[in-house]
């Protein structure tokens, strides 16, 4: 039983790490979109950032976040939402 609990905790940690990585990736796509001179490329990068934002939103309920992780992820999501013009 201890092995199963350990596996669940490892899986949760990996999932949380993925959400933070996706948030950083989305912010990077938005930075790149801002500097893009090509309209199609700019739109694709914004679209990829939006996909990452939606992925994160959809997967937050499936992970267990510590209080500090929740605060940090909520800040990143608020920034993404603002930069994507979703507010």
C-alpha positions as CSV (number, residue, x, y, z in Angstrom):
1,X,0.0,0.0,0.0
2,X,2.9,2.4,0.7
3,X,4.2,1.8,-2.8
4,X,0.9,2.9,-4.3
5,X,0.8,6.1,-2.2
6,X,4.4,6.9,-3.2
7,X,3.4,6.3,-6.9
8,X,0.4,8.7,-6.5
9,X,2.6,11.3,-4.9
10,X,5.2,11.0,-7.7
11,X,2.5,11.2,-10.3
12,X,1.1,14.3,-8.7
13,X,4.5,16.0,-8.5
14,X,5.1,15.3,-12.2
15,X,1.7,16.6,-13.1
16,X,2.2,19.8,-11.1
17,X,5.6,20.3,-12.7
18,X,3.9,19.9,-16.1
19,X,1.4,22.6,-15.3
20,X,4.1,25.0,-14.3
21,X,6.2,24.2,-17.4
22,X,3.1,24.7,-19.6
23,X,2.5,28.1,-18.0
24,X,6.0,29.2,-18.6
25,X,5.8,27.9,-22.2
26,X,2.6,29.8,-22.8
27,X,4.2,33.0,-21.5
28,X,7.2,32.4,-23.8
29,X,4.8,31.9,-26.8
30,X,3.2,35.3,-25.9
31,X,6.6,36.9,-25.7
32,X,7.5,35.5,-29.1
33,X,4.2,36.6,-30.6
34,X,4.8,40.1,-29.4
35,X,8.1,40.2,-31.4
36,X,6.8,38.4,-34.5
37,X,6.7,40.4,-37.6
38,X,4.7,37.7,-39.5
39,X,1.0,37.9,-38.7
40,X,0.4,34.2,-39.3
41,X,3.3,33.2,-37.0
42,X,2.0,35.7,-34.3
43,X,-1.5,34.2,-34.5
44,X,-0.1,30.6,-34.2
45,X,1.9,31.5,-31.2
46,X,-1.0,33.2,-29.5
47,X,-3.1,30.1,-30.3
48,X,-0.5,27.8,-28.8
49,X,-0.5,30.0,-25.6
50,X,-4.3,29.8,-25.4
51,X,-4.2,26.0,-25.8
52,X,-1.7,25.8,-23.0
53,X,-3.9,28.0,-20.8
54,X,-6.9,25.9,-21.5
55,X,-5.0,22.7,-20.8
56,X,-3.8,24.0,-17.5
57,X,-7.3,25.2,-16.5
58,X,-8.7,21.8,-17.3
59,X,-6.0,19.9,-15.4
60,X,-5.8,22.0,-12.2
61,X,-8.7,20.0,-10.6
62,X,-6.9,16.7,-11.1
63,X,-3.8,17.7,-9.1
64,X,-3.1,18.4,-5.4
65,X,-1.3,21.7,-5.0
66,X,0.4,23.0,-1.9
67,X,-0.7,26.4,-0.7
68,X,2.4,28.1,-2.3
69,X,2.0,26.1,-5.5
70,X,-1.6,27.2,-5.8
71,X,-0.7,30.9,-5.2
72,X,2.2,30.7,-7.8
73,X,0.1,28.9,-10.4
74,X,-2.9,31.3,-9.9
75,X,-0.5,34.2,-10.5
76,X,0.8,32.7,-13.7
77,X,-2.8,31.9,-14.8
78,X,-3.9,35.5,-14.1
79,X,-1.0,36.8,-16.1
80,X,-1.8,34.5,-19.0
81,X,-5.4,35.5,-18.9
82,X,-4.5,39.2,-18.9
83,X,-2.0,38.8,-21.7
84,X,-4.4,36.7,-23.8
85,X,-7.1,39.3,-23.3
86,X,-9.5,37.0,-21.6
87,X,-10.4,39.4,-18.8
